[in-house]
Amino acid sequence: MQPNTNNPGAPKATPFAATVLGSPRIGPNRELKRAVEAYWAGTLNAADLEATAAGLRRDTWASLVDAGLDSVPVNTFSYYDHVLDTAAMLGALPERVAHIDDRLDRYFAAARGNDTVAPLEMTKWFDTNYHYLVPEIAPSTTFTLDASKVVGELRDALAQGVPARPVVLGPVTFLLLSKPVGGQGPLLGRLDELLPLYLDLLRTLADEGAQWVQFDEPALVADRSDDEIAAAARVYDALTAADVRPAILVASYFGSLGGALPALAGTGVEAIGLDLVAGADSVADVPALAGKHVVAGVVDGRNVWRTDLESALGKLGTLLGSTGTVAVSTSCSLLHVPYTLAAEPALDAALRSWLAFGTEKVREVRVLATALAGRRSDVDEDFVLARAASAARGADPRLHDTAVRSRLADVLASGAVRSSADQRRTAQAERLDLPPLPTTTIGSYPQTTAIRVARAALRKGEIDDAEYVRRMRAEVADVVALQEDIGLDVLVHGEPERNDMVQYFAEQLDGFFATANGWVQSYGSRCVRPPILFGDVVRRAPMTTSWFEYAQSLTDKPVKGMLTGPVTILAWSFVRDDQALAESANQVALAIRDETIDLEAAGARIVQVDEPALRELLPLRRSEQQEYLDWSVGAFRLATSGVADTTQIHTHLCYSEFGEVIDAIAGLDADVTSIEAARSHMEVLGDLNAVGFELGVGPGVYDIHSPRVPAVDEVVGSLDEALRAVPSERLWVNPDCGLKTRGRDEVEKSLRNMVAAAAKVRAAL
């Protein structure tokens, strides 16, 4: 590595050869989830929670060292979210939690709220299925440094002999992801307030023995103005001018740095991390990196397919010829993939050979680093196995089903469109005969202990399918009776039979594999098992009609048929990398279309096709966004185009910044769209009005991700706010999202207050 010319006194750190940008933190058996939830429930104290966390961190570090990595990321652990951790480190938690004396309880109050405190907003981490908490920066926010978390983890790692590299969210990305409140202007204007804190942090980490520090700046892979790029360059010029500091790695991921790359390369940072999977064109920019240590993300940290080792080694060779030194890395943190294939006993041998989870990806990093160092003969067997797996995958008949491809082409050629919205509205009003401001819920109800016990018993073979169905029907009957008693206008069956809104369908569709233990973190203690889409998609039989028919038999009120949309099924799965997403989306849409038709035939007057992930798959670069919006909207309309005008199509969207997809939301042409709005105070309604949205809308009137029960007057206030933007004949009343993760008592109290508020506002119309 060449010396840092910006600061000749800067550290001459030894380049490392093999690393990852971050690690999962939930534990291979979701140990952290259980411990955190026990702490929230009051059955585990803070000391025992920290002991669990410390054990998970140490096990992770030890496994990475044992795997042969010579630089190990630390401070990637979090009790809830790493962006929230950064806000806490910088003294930027909202003022409304400042009165809470206990540090951990204050942190969790910002994350999830409590009886008196509203939580921070939550949205998607770039185009992934991970959610982060959005920091609020007000004019009164005074930044102060509390480095105790990162220092504590660094000390612990170094004491174990771990070659530790602290990881911290960079100041530019922190401000770009934060939300200005209380009249605060553009947040990058406050970089000068953060710089002294980051300089103090650098000095502290150097004093503690850190040789390297990693600042994550993924916001720079999105479209950025010249001023924003210049601000980033100014920040890293200032940080690298420090007399006492570790060597600095600026890590980017989820795309190409574009114009930000030469700007960063022109600063004194010693290393730059490139995502060479999502941002493959970065290889063309290597001349800008002469003299830098390039951390080359050639192993996909977001998807589960085995790395093409020959191709990856070729990219590494190109870089090695044009830069200072090269380290092999994952493209991003391994937060986004399951821990290990060893936990999947039901995988068939062929599919297993195509895959790599976290443990396997770490091995791929080491194999490539070994080969790049000139010792390919030591790892040649890995290259042989990778080539054989790729050849077998390409020849597998499950990847090309002629019948479904032919049928899909025929349906697309037929047009697959619905009548005009006005025509549908008239037909549906006659059939449904609902009051103004109809009340409903999004779909799922609490997953009770009885449900979990029955599911575990079925999995262990202690009960048969018939007994499981009997128990789930009892849950459905209970939920329907509860909704009748509360007075909701449109009911749901509660989805007790569904372990997850995507996995449930994946288990019934050819072309998917549903993992047994492939857990990844979605947010906080919420973990999901994304299915693996590996082949062409075929619906074998109706998937939901029997549950709908039973629920509808229990009530005269309309019960919604509940489906997950094609885009969300893709977004919350590990998808094929051997064909375009649009092609996979249409195959899934065809299966969902068949299901909507069967639900209608079974008597469903309303079918809800949820697309909460519409925004999260949006490409980060504007130049690529319209193509995505065209095919994603097209897939939804294909999925919902087979029913009559009298059948009302609902959809649901949540936890995203919707501004960039407002036109697409209108383009979905759903008769009713329910949408997250409580945490953002109905902001989305103004955006919808701006694009001429004239269909039904149900802005969430209370936030279900907080345990607090909203008062009647609070919900009345939300409805009054909504009515200023939406006429009553188009307005629906519902929570923000499904109720699966909530407790039964709080759900009942919240819904009773919601129905009472709707009645109060309805009477005043």
Buried (B, 14 or more C-beta within 10 A) or exposed (E): BEEBEBBEEBBEBBBBBBBBBBBBBBBBEBBBBBBBBBBBEEEBEEEEBBEBBBBBBBEBBBBBBEBBBBBBBBBBBBBBBBBBBBBBBBEBBBEBBEEBEEBEBBBBBBBBBBEEBBBBBBBBBBBBBBBBBBBBBBEEBEBEBEBEBBBBBBBBBBEBEBBBBBBBBBBBBBBBBBBBBEEBEEBBEBBEBBBEBBBEBBBBBBEBEBBBBBBBBBBBBBEBEEEBBEBBBBBBBBBBBBEBBBBBBBBBBBBBBBBBBBBBBEBBBBBBBBBBBBBBEBBEBBEBBEBBBBBBBBBBBBBBBBBBBEEBBEBBEBBBEBBBBBBBBBBBBBBBBBBBBEBBEEBEEBBBBBBBBBBBBBBBBBBBBBBBEEEBEEBEEBBEEBEEBBEBBEEEEBBEBEEBBEBBEEBBEEEBEBEEBEEBBEBBEEBBEBEBBBBBBBBBBBBBEBBEEBBEBBEEEEBEEEEBBEBBBEBBBBBBEBBBEBBBBBBBBBBBBBBBBBBBBBBBBBBBBBBEBBBBBBBBBEBBBBBBBBBBBBBEEBBBBEBBBBBBEBEEBBBBBBBBBBBBBBBBBBBBEBEEBBEBBBBBBBBBBBBBBBBBEBBBBBBBBBBBBBBBBBBBBEEEBEEBBEBBBBBBBBBBBBBEBBBBBBBBBBBBBBEBBBBBBBBBBBBBBBBBBBBBEBBBBEBBBEEEBBBBBBBBBBBBBBBBBBBBEBBBBBBEBBBEBBEEEBBBBBBBBBBBBBEBEBBBEBBBBBBBBBBBBBEEE
